[in-house]
Amino acid sequence: MQAIPAPSPPASPLPRESSLRGDSAGTTTPIANAAADPQLAMGVQLLDGFRLWVAGQPVTDLPHGKAASLFKLLVLHRGRPVARSRLCSLYWPDADAASARNNLNVSMTRLRRLLGSAAQICFADEAYQLLVPGPVWVDAEHFEQLAEHGACAEGRIQLDEAQAAYAEAARLYLSDLVPDIGGDAALGTRAQQLRDRLHQVLARLAALRESSGDWHGCVRPALRALELDECNEAAHRQLMRCYARLDQPLEVERQYRRCVSVLRALLGMHPSEETTAQYRKLAVRLAA
């Protein structure tokens, strides 16, 4: 792997990235631009595949497999050291202690060779820590900051600001931190925390849009919530209400039937009384 050149010192403080991801395929998105800001020492994309920039330049020779996972873990924990024993148990749980340490040393050597002078992986007191000489932007961290900003703005009854923050957070999160959340011992817990926060973001964004009468705007996060969890009855009910407000009785019926079908197929259950009662009420109103 080719070493990454050292980043230039930033000329000014890192600007806050506030644009939303564009819809056009094949174009550079504002989110990618944020990670590629030349004022950054490092930009890391983890929620739309794995990409890395150093001083605004993309790194093409990325680590793979356990080395990539190790790098992601060190980036996300760069504020504190990670014990060598913990890394060995996470990545080589079935190996004896000597073999696990050797495997870890090999992986760390590969990462150090890749990073060159752009960053240091320090080892002290039986623990590793990633040290980057300058500002670092990580999309997963920015996602959490936006989600928290939305919640705080909502608490202050600044609902437009809350909606904007939630919408930007939702656009930033395009794929999970790891493909197999339940089967990844190293990053699975962090990935599940991020996914749970996405559930919250989508629920609050949909609720705010519904309460403001933005029915079309409510439909989008509610549909995405169902992509995450097809059995989310609250999202099914919300979509039925929006379709009713948009005077689309066929969509109301389709949504209810989809809810019935999914719950039966995946859980062997019927919709709750609340869901069924709402559907019947909407159906009567739309038929009048």
C-alpha positions in Angstrom: 0.0 0.0 0.0 1.3 3.4 -0.9 1.8 5.8 2.1 -0.4 8.8 2.4 1.4 12.2 2.2 1.3 14.3 5.3 -1.5 16.9 5.4 -0.9 20.6 5.2 -1.8 22.6 8.4 -5.3 24.0 8.2 -5.4 27.7 7.2 -8.6 28.5 9.2 -11.1 26.8 11.5 -13.1 24.0 10.0 -16.4 25.3 8.6 -19.7 23.6 9.6 -21.1 21.4 6.9 -24.8 22.2 6.5 -25.8 21.2 3.0 -28.0 18.3 2.2 -27.1 15.4 -0.1 -28.1 16.0 -3.7 -30.5 13.7 -5.5 -28.7 13.5 -8.8 -26.7 10.4 -9.4 -23.1 10.7 -10.6 -22.5 14.1 -9.0 -20.2 15.0 -6.1 -22.4 15.5 -3.0 -22.0 18.2 -0.4 -21.4 15.5 2.1 -18.5 14.1 0.2 -17.2 17.7 -0.2 -17.3 18.0 3.6 -15.0 15.0 4.0 -12.7 16.2 1.2 -12.3 19.7 2.6 -8.6 20.5 2.2 -8.6 22.3 5.6 -9.1 18.9 7.2 -6.3 16.7 8.2 -8.6 13.7 7.6 -12.1 13.1 6.4 -13.7 9.7 6.8 -16.9 8.3 5.3 -18.4 5.3 7.1 -22.2 5.6 6.5 -22.1 5.4 2.7 -19.4 2.8 2.2 -15.9 3.4 3.3 -13.9 6.3 1.9 -11.0 8.3 3.2 -9.5 11.7 2.4 -6.3 13.2 3.7 -5.8 17.0 3.3 -8.7 17.0 0.8 -7.1 14.2 -1.4 -8.9 10.8 -1.7 -7.1 7.7 -0.6 -7.6 5.0 -3.2 -5.5 2.2 -1.6 -7.8 1.6 1.3 -7.3 -1.2 3.8 -9.6 -4.3 3.6 -10.9 -6.9 5.9 -9.8 -6.7 9.5 -7.3 -3.9 8.8 -10.2 -1.8 7.6 -12.3 -2.6 10.6 -9.4 -1.8 12.9 -8.9 1.5 11.2 -12.6 2.4 11.6 -12.5 1.4 15.3 -9.4 3.5 15.9 -11.0 6.5 14.1 -14.2 6.2 16.2 -12.2 5.8 19.4 -9.4 8.2 18.6 -10.2 10.3 21.8 -9.0 7.5 24.0 -6.6 4.5 23.8 -7.9 1.0 23.0 -6.4 -1.8 25.0 -4.4 -4.3 23.0 -6.0 -7.2 24.9 -9.4 -5.9 23.8 -8.5 -5.7 20.2 -7.1 -9.2 20.3 -10.2 -10.6 21.8 -12.4 -8.7 19.3 -10.6 -9.7 16.2 -9.0 -13.0 17.0 -11.1 -14.6 19.8 -10.2 -18.1 18.9 -6.4 -17.6 18.7 -4.0 -18.0 21.5 -2.6 -14.8 23.0 0.8 -14.9 21.1 -0.9 -15.5 17.7 -3.5 -12.8 18.3 -0.8 -10.3 19.2 1.2 -11.2 16.2 -1.9 -10.8 13.9 -2.6 -7.5 15.5 1.0 -6.3 15.0 0.8 -7.3 11.3 -2.4 -5.3 10.8 -1.1 -2.3 12.7 2.1 -2.4 10.5 -0.1 -2.3 7.4 -2.1 0.6 8.7 1.0 2.6 9.7 2.5 2.0 6.2 -0.7 3.2 4.6 -1.0 6.3 6.8 2.6 7.3 6.5 3.1 10.7 8.2 -0.5 11.7 7.8 -1.4 10.1 11.2 0.3 8.1 13.9 -0.9 4.9 15.6 0.7 5.1 19.0 1.2 2.2 21.3 1.7 3.0 25.0 0.6 1.3 28.3 -0.6 -1.8 26.4 -3.0 0.3 24.3 -3.3 1.7 20.8 -4.5 5.2 19.8 -4.8 7.0 16.5 -3.4 10.5 16.6 -4.1 12.9 13.7 -2.3 16.2 13.5 -5.3 18.4 12.7 -9.1 18.4 12.4 -10.9 15.2 11.5 -14.4 14.9 10.1 -16.2 11.6 10.4 -19.7 11.3 8.9 -20.9 9.0 11.7 -20.0 11.6 14.3 -21.5 14.4 12.2 -24.7 12.4 11.9 -24.9 12.1 15.7 -24.2 15.8 16.1 -27.0 16.7 13.7 -29.4 14.3 15.5 -28.6 15.9 18.8 -28.9 19.4 17.4 -32.4 18.5 16.0 -33.5 17.2 19.4 -32.2 20.3 21.2 -33.9 22.6 18.7 -37.1 20.7 19.1 -36.9 21.1 22.8 -36.6 24.8 22.3 -39.7 24.7 20.0 -37.5 25.8 17.1 -39.2 23.3 14.8 -38.0 24.5 11.4 -34.4 24.2 12.7 -35.1 20.8 14.1 -36.6 19.6 10.8 -33.5 20.9 8.9 -31.1 19.1 11.3 -33.1 15.8 11.2 -33.3 15.9 7.4 -29.6 16.5 7.0 -28.9 13.7 9.4 -31.1 11.3 7.5 -29.5 12.2 4.2 -26.1 11.6 5.7 -26.9 8.0 6.8 -27.1 5.9 3.6 -25.8 2.5 4.8 -25.0 0.9 8.2 -21.5 1.1 9.6 -21.1 -2.6 9.0 -23.2 -4.9 6.8 -23.8 -7.5 9.5 -24.5 -5.6 12.7 -25.4 -8.7 14.8 -22.3 -10.6 13.6 -19.6 -8.0 14.0 -18.0 -8.2 17.4 -15.8 -5.2 16.9 -18.2 -2.6 15.5 -21.6 -4.2 15.8 -22.6 -2.4 19.0 -21.6 1.0 17.6 -23.4 0.2 14.4 -26.6 -0.7 16.3 -26.4 2.6 18.2 -26.2 4.5 15.0 -29.1 2.6 13.5 -31.2 3.2 16.5 -30.5 6.9 16.3 -31.5 6.8 12.7 -34.9 5.3 13.7 -35.3 8.2 16.1 -34.4 10.8 13.6 -36.8 9.5 11.0 -39.6 9.2 13.5 -39.2 12.8 14.7 -38.8 14.2 11.2 -41.9 12.4 10.0 -43.8 13.6 13.1 -42.8 17.2 12.7 -43.7 17.2 9.0 -47.1 15.6 9.7 -47.9 18.1 12.5 -47.0 21.0 10.1 -49.3 19.6 7.3 -46.4 18.6 5.0 -48.0 15.3 4.0 -45.6 14.6 1.1 -42.7 15.5 3.3 -43.9 13.1 6.0 -44.3 10.2 3.5 -40.5 10.1 2.7 -39.1 9.5 6.2 -42.0 7.2 7.1 -41.3 5.0 4.0 -37.6 5.0 4.9 -38.5 3.9 8.5 -40.3 0.9 7.0 -37.2 0.1 5.0 -35.4 -0.3 8.3 -38.3 -2.1 10.0 -41.1 -3.4 7.9 -43.1 -4.2 11.1 -43.1 -0.6 12.3 -46.9 -0.2 12.8 -46.5 3.5 13.8 -45.0 4.2 10.4 -47.7 2.2 8.6 -50.4 4.3 10.5 -48.6 7.5 9.7 -48.5 6.7 6.0 -52.2 5.8 6.0 -53.0 9.2 7.6 -50.8 11.1 5.1 -52.3 9.3 2.1 -55.8 10.1 3.4 -54.9 13.7 3.7 -53.6 13.6 0.1 -57.0 12.1 -0.9 -55.4 8.8 -2.1 -57.8 6.1 -0.8 -56.2 3.3 -2.8 -52.8 4.1 -1.2 -54.4 4.0 2.2 -55.8 0.5 1.5 -52.5 -0.6 0.0 -50.6 0.5 3.1 -52.9 -1.3 5.4 -52.8 -4.5 3.3 -49.0 -4.3 3.3 -49.0 -3.9 7.1 -51.3 -7.0 7.4 -49.1 -9.0 5.0 -45.8 -8.1 6.6 -46.9 -8.7 10.2 -48.4 -12.1 9.2 -45.3 -13.2 7.2 -42.6 -12.0 9.6 -44.2 -12.2 13.0 -47.3 -14.4 12.6 -49.4 -11.6 14.0 -52.3 -9.4 13.1 -52.1 -5.6 13.2 -52.9 -4.0 16.5 -56.4 -2.8 17.3 -55.2 0.8 17.0 -53.9 0.2 13.4 -57.1 -1.6 12.3 -59.4 1.0 13.9 -57.5 3.8 12.2 -57.7 2.1 8.8 -61.5 1.6 9.2 -62.0 5.2 10.3 -60.0 6.5 7.3 -61.7 4.2 4.9 -65.2 5.4 6.0 -64.2 9.0 5.8 -62.7 8.7 2.3 -65.7 6.8 1.1 -68.2 9.5 2.2 
